[in-house]
Amino acid sequence: MAEPPVNIFLIGYRGTGKSAVGKRLATVLNRRFVDMDDEMTRRLGATIRDHVARSGWPAFRVEEKRLLQELCRGEGRVVATGGGVVLDDENVAAMRAGGLVIWLQASPGVIQARLAADPRSHDLRPALGASPDPAAEIREVLPQRLALYRQAAHWQIGTDELSAEQVCRSLAARLDA
């Protein structure tokens, strides 16, 4: 790739490695890292779980879109998006116009294990599906999003068998190609 992308957007379901890979990739590429979930929490003055409980998913998606539009106007960022950012066609168009969109993929079992190992996961992330059971939620929601991730992404990489460092190295090498 002769010219580096203006921004790099990491998309994918919860637990696919967006934050961990994004931090490392930003360091390697000497770019600013933005974790949209962390930035949303800061701006809302509450966890995403609390904000959604208080105001609902539609209100959260409005704020998420506002933040993404702002990030797309900047340059030189690696952005770990929220897993549902692809639910809005305008978000997808803005990311694709504003940089390179990379889909981090993981299997349902790996996602479940990673979420279970993340002590912040339950406290910060609201339920996405009808069931409070993480395995049932993944079985319900992930299939609904797969086509959206596929359509949004310029590139995709599986993260099941790779550490965040290995994914980062692979992406950095591909960016240099």
N, C-alpha and C positions, 0 to 999 in steps of 0.2 A: 504494500500500500504506500504509494508515493507521498501523499499528503495525509497526516494524521487526522482522524475525525475531530470535528469541533468539540463534541461531547461523546461520552460513552455511557449508554444506558443499559444497566443489567436488569433483565426482567426474569420472572419465573415465580413459581409457587413458593410459599413459605418454606423455609428450611432447605432451599436449594443452594445456598451459599452466597447470595447476593452481597450481603454486608461484609462477610469475611473476605471474599474475593475482591470486592470493590476497594476495601481499605488497602490491600496489598497492591492491587493494580494501580491505584492512584499514586502510591509511593514509587513504584517502579517507573511509571510514566511521568513523574513529577507534576501531578495534577491535583487539583482540589477534590476531595472526596465529600460527597453529600449522601447521607442515608435519609431517604425521604421519611421513613417512619420516625426516626429520631427528630428530624426537623419539624414534622407535623406535631409531635408531642410537645416540642418546645413552643411552637407557635400557638397551639391550642391551650397550653397551660394545663394539660391533662393527658393521661395515657389515651391511646387510640381506643382501648376497651372502654374507658370511662366516657369519652366523648361520644362514641357510638351508642352506648347505653342511654346517655342523656339526650342526644340530638338525632340519632338514627344514622343509618348508612348513607342515605341521600345527602345529608348535610356534610358528612365526612367526605364524600366523593367530590362535592363542590370545592371544599378546601384543598383536597388533594390535587384537583385539576388546576386550581389557582397556583399552587406551588410549582407544579410541573411546568406550566406555561412560563413562569418566572425563570426556572432553571433552563429551559430551552432557549431563552433569550441570551443567556450567558455563554461563555466559552471555556474550554479547558477543564471540564469536570468529568469525574467518574461518578455516576449516580446509581445508587442501589434503590430501585423503585419499590413501591409496595406491590404485593402480589396481584392486586386487583386493578392496577393502573391500566391494564389492557382492556378492561370492560368498556371503556369509552373510546370510540373511534377517533375523536379529536385528539385525545392523549396520544394515541398510536401515531397519528399523522404528525403531530408536533415532535415526537421523539425521532421519528424517521427523518424528518426534515432537519432536525437539530443535531444529528449525529448518527452514531452507529448503535444499533440495538442488538444486544447479545442475550440470548435466552439460555439461562442456566437450568438444565433439566436434572431431575432426580426421580427415582422410582418411589412409589407410595411407601414402601417399607423403609427406605432410607429417610424420606421426609419425616415419617412418624418417629423414627429413632432420633433424628436430629432435634426435632421439636421437644421430645421427651427429655433430651439431655440439656436443653437450654432453659435455665432456671427463670429467665425473663419471659419466656414464651407465653405461659398461661396468664401471668399477671398483666401483660401488656397487650396481648392480641385478642380481640373479640372473636367469638365463634362466627364462622362463615356459613355453616349449614344449619339444618334443622336439629342435628344431634350435637350434644355437648361432647360426645366421644370423639377424640382426635382421629382415630382410624376411620370411623364412619364419615366424618367431615371430609377427610381426604378422598375417600371413595366417592363421595357425592360431588364435591366441588372441583377437584382436579380435572376429571374428564370434561367438565363444562368449559374449562379454560384452555385446554390443550390446543385447539384450533386457533384460538386468539393469540396465544404465545407464538405459534408457528407463523401466523400471518404477520405479526408485528416484527419478528426478528429478521435481521440481516444475516446473523450467524447463530449457531446453537452449539452447545457443548454439554455433554453428559458429565455430571459431577459425582455419580455414585461411587466410583472406585478411585477418585482423585481427592487429594487434600486441597484446601484452598490455595496453598502455595503452588501445587502442580497445575491447577486450573489457571492461576495467574500467569505462570511461566508459559503455558500453552497459548494463552491469549496475547501476551506480550510478544511472543515469537511470531504469531500470525499477523500482528499489527506492523511488525517490521518487514514482513514479506512484500 
